[in-house]
C-alpha cells in the first residue's frame, strides 16, 4: 500500500492486490472508509497520486501498455484522460492544486519532461541544467516541486515559482534528493544517505527535518503534504 497524496482529511494512493494488480484508492471518502479507484480504461493498473479538494489525479495503463494521466472526482464517478501532446505513449499526472495539474511525459527521444496543465494548455517544466530529465510531482498555488537529474547522474529536488528554479538538496543526502509534494512553503520528499538508505524529509523553506517511520527499516518515503500533515510509505522488516 502506497499513500501518495493528501488534502484535508482525505488520502489517495494505490495498493497491490493478491493477483498482483495495482488499484488506486481514496481513504476517508465517507469519513472512515476506503474506496477503490479504477480508471475504466486501465487494464490491471490504476495509480492515484494526488488530491486537491474533491479532485483526484493519477495515471493508468491501457491495453497496449501505454500510460495516460487521468483526473477524477473523489468517488470515482467520472474519469477524464490526460495526454500531454508532446508525450509519446506516456503521460503521468502526479499532483494537483485547484485547476492546476503537474506531472511528466516521455517524448519521442525517450526523455522525461515535467508539465503544468491549467485546464486548457500544457506548459513544459524543465530544470535548466538538468539532463533531459525533469519530473514535476507537486503543485501548490504558483509553486511546483519535483526533481531533476544532472550531468553526473545525481538526483536533486527543485522548487519552481513560475519564474525561477531553485535546487533542493537535503544536507544528509548523498547525490540523491527527491522533492515529491508541496503545500504552501512546505516541501516533502526523500533522500538517500551514504549507506544507501532512504529517509523522508520535511522542508519549511529554511530547515530540513528527517522523517523516519519507526516501523520502517532503512526506507521511509514522504510523498504528499497538506499544511503540516505528511503522507507516504515505509518498508517493513519483511520487505
N, C-alpha and C positions, 0 to 999 in steps of 0.2 A: 504494500500500500504506500503510495507516494502523495503526500499533501503538497500542493504546488502554489496555491493562491488563497488569499483571504480578503474578505470585505465585510466589515462589521462582524456579525456572528456566524457568517457563512464561509465554509471552507470548500475548495474544489481540489481535485487531483485525479488520480487513476489507480486502479488495482489490477492484479493479475488473478484470474480465476483458476479453477482446478484443471481446466483444459489448456491453460497457457495463453488464453485470450486476454487482451487488455481492454478495460472499460473505464470511462470517465465516471466520476461521482461528484455529488454535492452533498455536504453534511450540514444539517440544521435547516434544511429546506422547509420543514414544518415545525421547527423548534427543537426537535430531539432526534431526528432520523436521517438516514442516508437515502439518497435517490441515485439510481444509476443513470448515466448519460451515455447513450449510444447514438452517434450520428447514423441515420438510416443508410447513408452511402458508405459507411465504414464497414469493412469486412474483417471482423475479429479484432479491430483495433480502433479505439477512440480514446483520446487523451484530453482531459480538461486541465487547463494550465493557468487560467487567470479569471478573475471575477471582479466586477465593479457594480455595486447595487444588485440588480437582477439580471445583468448581462454576463454571460459566461463565454470565454473564448478557449480555443484549443485547436487540435488537428486530428484528422482521421486518415486511415489508409484505405484506398479504394481497391477494387478487384484486380487492378493491374499493378498494384504495389506502389502507386503514386500517393504522395502526401498532400493533403489540402487543409488549409485552415478552415475554421468554422466559428460562427457566433451563434449563440443560442440564448434562450431565456433560462432562468434558474431551474425550471421544472422540466425542461426538455420538450416543450410543446411545439417548438419550431427550431429548425436549423437552417442557417444560410452559409453556403460555402464561400470561402475566400481564396482567391488565387492571384498573387502578385503578377502583373502582366510580364514582368521580367523573369519570372521563375519558370523553370523547365521541369515540370513534374513534381515540384517540391515547394510548398509554402507552409510555414509553421506559424500560427498565431499563438502568442505566448503571454501577452499582458494587455490589460485594458484599463482605461480610466475615462469614464464618461463615454464619449463617442470616439475616442482615440484608441486605436489598437496597434500594438507593436509585435514584431516577430522577425523572422528572417526567411529568405528564399534562396534557392540554389539556381545559379544562372547556367547558361549553356556551356561555360567553361568549367563547371563544377565548383565555382567559388560561392561562398555564402555571404550574403549581404543583408543587413538589417533593413527593416522598413517601418514606416509610420503611415497608417491609414486613418484618415479623418472622417470616414463615412462617404467620401466622394473620390478622393485621389490617393494614390500611393506615392510616398516620397522615400527615397533610399537613405538609409542611415549607415554611414561607413566611416569608421575611425580613420583619420587622415594618414596615420603612419602604420596602419595595420597591413597585413599581407593578404589582401583579397579575402579576408575572413573577419566579419563583424556580426555579432549576434545581439539583437535588441530583445531584452527579456521582460523589462518592467517599464511602466509609464505612470506618471503622477502629475497631473496638470501639464505644464510645458516641459517637464523633465523626463529624460529617458535614461535607463540604466541597462548595462549589458556587459559584454566583454569582447575583446579582440585578441588576435594572435599576431605577435610581432615577427620581425625577420629572423629571429633566433628560435622561433617556435615556442616562445613563452606566452602564457595567457595573462592578460591584465583586464581588470574591470574598468568601466568608464562611466562617466556621467555627462550627458549632453543636454544643454538647456535651450536648444533650438538655434544657438549661435556658435557656441564654443564647446569643445570636448575637453574633459579633464580625466586623466588616468587615475584609477583607484587601485592601490596595491596595499593589502594588509601587511603591516610590518613583519608579521610572523610567517608570511607566505614565502615560499622559495620558488620563484618562477611561475607561479600559478595563483591568480586571484580571479574569482568569477563573481560578478555582481548580477543578482538574479531578480531582485524585487526592489521597489521604491514606493514610499508613501511620504509625501511632503519632503522634508530634508533627510529622512531616514532611509538608508540603503542596507539591504541584507544580501548575503551570498555565502560563499565558502572559499577556503584557501587550502593549499596543500603545504604541509610543513616539511622540514628537512628529512623526516622519517617516512615520507610518503603518505601520511595520514591526512584525512580531510576533516576540517573543522568549520562550523558555521561562524559567521561574523555579523555584527550589528554596527553600523557606522552612522553616527548622528551629525555628520558634517564636520566634526572636529576630532572625534576619538573612535577607535575601533574597540569593540568588546567581543571576545571569543565566546561562541555558543557551542557547548558540548552536551548533548543529551546524556544523562547519567546512565542510560541503558545502551548507549552506543559504544562500540568497541573500535575506536580508531576512525570512525566515519560518522560525521554529522553534517547534514546539508540544510542550510537555511534557504528557503526558496521564495517565500512571499511575506509581505508585511502590510499591515493596515494600522496606522497610528503607531503604537508601540507593541502590537501583537504580531508575533512571528510564527509562521508555519514552515514545516519542512519534513525531513525524514532522516532516520539513522539506520545503521546496520547493526544487528544484534550479534550475540555470540555464536549463533548458528549460521551466520552469513545472510 
